[in-house]
Amino acid sequence: MRSAASGWCYPMPNSKPFDITLKPTANNSQSARPQRTDMQNNRINFLALGILALLIQACGNEGPPAGATPAANQAEQQIYEWKMITSWPKNLPALGTSPEYFADIVEQMSGGRMKIRVYGANELVGGLEVFDAVRQGVAEIGHSGAYYWQGKIPATPFFSSIPFGMTSYEQDAWLRFGGGNELWKELYAPFNLIPVRGGNSGTQMFGWFNKEINSLADLQGLKMRIPSLGGEVFRRAGGVPVTLQVSDVFTALQTGALDATEFVSPYNDLAAGYHTVAEYYYYPGWHEPGSTLETVFNKERFEALPEDLQAILLAGAEAMNQTLLDELMAKNNEALKSLVEEHGVELRRLPDDVLLELRRLSEEVVLELADTDETTRRIYESWNNFRTGVMNYNRIAEEALIDARNLPPN
């Protein structure tokens, strides 16, 4: 996608299938819904019963309202069988299993009236075809990342992740209380879609490298798979951003066609096996400090549902949003420890001078994006004003606490 302001192209994923092949295990099957632990099942039951109780309290439980027609009562008892497509393999930890969790709790909360079959990437459509497939009604629900659609809608990265942008909970706060959700829905409405939060990766790792990064000079000519705005920043720093479907990344690293790749964080990266084909693991993930995942509903199909099922779907998406982030937070350190201690991965921090230049370039790229059109400018101003405010507060809150927590003892 080309910016009218500057003429440069945002590196975007192509339309090839988005896939990851993970090693099969004895207890795992692509066609079977992943088994959940007792703790996860208890959490499903607790959330389902709690949210259902709130819905009953809000709607009243004294039977059908006066004047209710037989047709309305019949609609309330109808069983809906919907399809949910994703950009991830179903067995991918967190990203792939969270949509299954969503389907489970929605079915429970609806008393079996809403049944959702989840399709991983390439089972029904390609992983990068989710937006169009849901818009056209091929499936009623999709789970993906908004920045994949930047070629269609320039402003979508603000609803996913911006380099040196907001952390997961800052981004969530903007979406829910800072006007972000309203802008997001406005942006997607012409495409017959309703977007809501569907998870967050938290702060990612920068990625996997087969050479050390000691200075900006080490980025020159470096071939790295890195999408969206982060890819454009990397290009301006002298690197070569590569658009490559994820299923091809492992082989590209193995053969030397790629020098580096970003993906998510240790929990997912360990499962993808990148530690077997790359030696250095760099942080911090400046390019994706808190990436929101999206759940999108076909607007026409969603609005045709009874109101209680609409509420259940939205509540299920909110539960998935928090659960996905919680799972990654809980599992990342364990996976990182395994990568370093069991697999001998070299964990490295990017040098300060490299980070400073990447930050300068990121500010330049984001400002150019903001000038693409009036809608993108309006979204940028909302996002940036909120970011400025939470950064101001967090200097005396989370940042101050972390600094105090890391003080050396006397």
KAJOCOR-V823408 format. One record per residue. N is the residue number from 1. RES is the residue in one small letter. BURIAL is b if it has 24 or more other C-alpha atoms within 12 Angstrom, else e. Layout:
[[N | RES | BURIAL] [N | RES | BURIAL]]
//
This chain:
[[1 | m | b] [2 | r | e] [3 | s | b] [4 | a | e] [5 | a | e] [6 | s | e] [7 | g | e] [8 | w | e] [9 | c | b] [10 | y | b] [11 | p | b] [12 | m | b] [13 | p | b] [14 | n | b] [15 | s | b] [16 | k | e] [17 | p | b] [18 | f | b] [19 | d | b] [20 | i | b] [21 | t | b] [22 | l | b] [23 | k | e] [24 | p | e] [25 | t | e] [26 | a | e] [27 | n | e] [28 | n | e] [29 | s | e] [30 | q | b] [31 | s | e] [32 | a | e] [33 | r | b] [34 | p | b] [35 | q | e] [36 | r | e] [37 | t | e] [38 | d | e] [39 | m | e] [40 | q | b] [41 | n | e] [42 | n | e] [43 | r | e] [44 | i | b] [45 | n | e] [46 | f | e] [47 | l | b] [48 | a | b] [49 | l | b] [50 | g | e] [51 | i | b] [52 | l | b] [53 | a | e] [54 | l | e] [55 | l | b] [56 | i | e] [57 | q | e] [58 | a | e] [59 | c | e] [60 | g | e] [61 | n | e] [62 | e | e] [63 | g | e] [64 | p | e] [65 | p | e] [66 | a | e] [67 | g | e] [68 | a | e] [69 | t | e] [70 | p | e] [71 | a | e] [72 | a | e] [73 | n | e] [74 | q | e] [75 | a | e] [76 | e | b] [77 | q | e] [78 | q | e] [79 | i | e] [80 | y | b] [81 | e | e] [82 | w | b] [83 | k | b] [84 | m | b] [85 | i | b] [86 | t | b] [87 | s | b] [88 | w | b] [89 | p | b] [90 | k | b] [91 | n | b] [92 | l | b] [93 | p | b] [94 | a | b] [95 | l | b] [96 | g | b] [97 | t | b] [98 | s | b] [99 | p | b] [100 | e | b] [101 | y | b] [102 | f | b] [103 | a | b] [104 | d | b] [105 | i | b] [106 | v | b] [107 | e | b] [108 | q | b] [109 | m | b] [110 | s | b] [111 | g | e] [112 | g | e] [113 | r | b] [114 | m | b] [115 | k | b] [116 | i | b] [117 | r | b] [118 | v | b] [119 | y | b] [120 | g | b] [121 | a | b] [122 | n | b] [123 | e | b] [124 | l | b] [125 | v | b] [126 | g | b] [127 | g | b] [128 | l | b] [129 | e | b] [130 | v | b] [131 | f | b] [132 | d | b] [133 | a | b] [134 | v | b] [135 | r | b] [136 | q | e] [137 | g | b] [138 | v | e] [139 | a | b] [140 | e | b] [141 | i | b] [142 | g | b] [143 | h | b] [144 | s | b] [145 | g | b] [146 | a | b] [147 | y | b] [148 | y | b] [149 | w | b] [150 | q | b] [151 | g | b] [152 | k | e] [153 | i | b] [154 | p | b] [155 | a | b] [156 | t | b] [157 | p | b] [158 | f | b] [159 | f | b] [160 | s | b] [161 | s | b] [162 | i | b] [163 | p | b] [164 | f | b] [165 | g | b] [166 | m | b] [167 | t | b] [168 | s | b] [169 | y | b] [170 | e | b] [171 | q | b] [172 | d | b] [173 | a | b] [174 | w | b] [175 | l | b] [176 | r | e] [177 | f | e] [178 | g | b] [179 | g | b] [180 | g | b] [181 | n | b] [182 | e | e] [183 | l | b] [184 | w | b] [185 | k | b] [186 | e | b] [187 | l | b] [188 | y | b] [189 | a | e] [190 | p | e] [191 | f | b] [192 | n | b] [193 | l | b] [194 | i | b] [195 | p | b] [196 | v | b] [197 | r | b] [198 | g | b] [199 | g | b] [200 | n | b] [201 | s | b] [202 | g | b] [203 | t | b] [204 | q | b] [205 | m | b] [206 | f | b] [207 | g | b] [208 | w | b] [209 | f | b] [210 | n | b] [211 | k | b] [212 | e | b] [213 | i | b] [214 | n | e] [215 | s | e] [216 | l | b] [217 | a | e] [218 | d | e] [219 | l | b] [220 | q | e] [221 | g | e] [222 | l | b] [223 | k | b] [224 | m | b] [225 | r | b] [226 | i | b] [227 | p | b] [228 | s | b] [229 | l | b] [230 | g | b] [231 | g | b] [232 | e | b] [233 | v | b] [234 | f | b] [235 | r | b] [236 | r | b] [237 | a | b] [238 | g | b] [239 | g | b] [240 | v | b] [241 | p | b] [242 | v | b] [243 | t | b] [244 | l | b] [245 | q | b] [246 | v | b] [247 | s | b] [248 | d | b] [249 | v | b] [250 | f | b] [251 | t | b] [252 | a | b] [253 | l | b] [254 | q | e] [255 | t | e] [256 | g | e] [257 | a | e] [258 | l | b] [259 | d | b] [260 | a | b] [261 | t | b] [262 | e | b] [263 | f | b] [264 | v | b] [265 | s | b] [266 | p | b] [267 | y | b] [268 | n | b] [269 | d | b] [270 | l | b] [271 | a | b] [272 | a | b] [273 | g | b] [274 | y | b] [275 | h | b] [276 | t | b] [277 | v | b] [278 | a | b] [279 | e | b] [280 | y | b] [281 | y | b] [282 | y | b] [283 | y | b] [284 | p | b] [285 | g | b] [286 | w | b] [287 | h | b] [288 | e | b] [289 | p | b] [290 | g | b] [291 | s | b] [292 | t | b] [293 | l | b] [294 | e | b] [295 | t | b] [296 | v | b] [297 | f | b] [298 | n | b] [299 | k | b] [300 | e | e] [301 | r | b] [302 | f | b] [303 | e | e] [304 | a | e] [305 | l | b] [306 | p | b] [307 | e | e] [308 | d | b] [309 | l | b] [310 | q | b] [311 | a | b] [312 | i | b] [313 | l | b] [314 | l | b] [315 | a | b] [316 | g | b] [317 | a | b] [318 | e | b] [319 | a | b] [320 | m | b] [321 | n | b] [322 | q | b] [323 | t | b] [324 | l | b] [325 | l | b] [326 | d | e] [327 | e | b] [328 | l | b] [329 | m | b] [330 | a | e] [331 | k | b] [332 | n | b] [333 | n | e] [334 | e | e] [335 | a | b] [336 | l | b] [337 | k | e] [338 | s | e] [339 | l | b] [340 | v | e] [341 | e | e] [342 | e | e] [343 | h | e] [344 | g | e] [345 | v | b] [346 | e | b] [347 | l | b] [348 | r | e] [349 | r | b] [350 | l | b] [351 | p | e] [352 | d | e] [353 | d | e] [354 | v | b] [355 | l | b] [356 | l | e] [357 | e | b] [358 | l | b] [359 | r | b] [360 | r | e] [361 | l | b] [362 | s | b] [363 | e | b] [364 | e | b] [365 | v | b] [366 | v | b] [367 | l | b] [368 | e | b] [369 | l | b] [370 | a | b] [371 | d | b] [372 | t | b] [373 | d | e] [374 | e | e] [375 | t | e] [376 | t | b] [377 | r | e] [378 | r | b] [379 | i | b] [380 | y | b] [381 | e | b] [382 | s | b] [383 | w | b] [384 | n | b] [385 | n | e] [386 | f | b] [387 | r | b] [388 | t | e] [389 | g | e] [390 | v | b] [391 | m | e] [392 | n | e] [393 | y | e] [394 | n | e] [395 | r | e] [396 | i | e] [397 | a | e] [398 | e | e] [399 | e | e] [400 | a | e] [401 | l | e] [402 | i | e] [403 | d | e] [404 | a | e] [405 | r | e] [406 | n | e] [407 | l | e] [408 | p | e] [409 | p | e] [410 | n | e]]
//
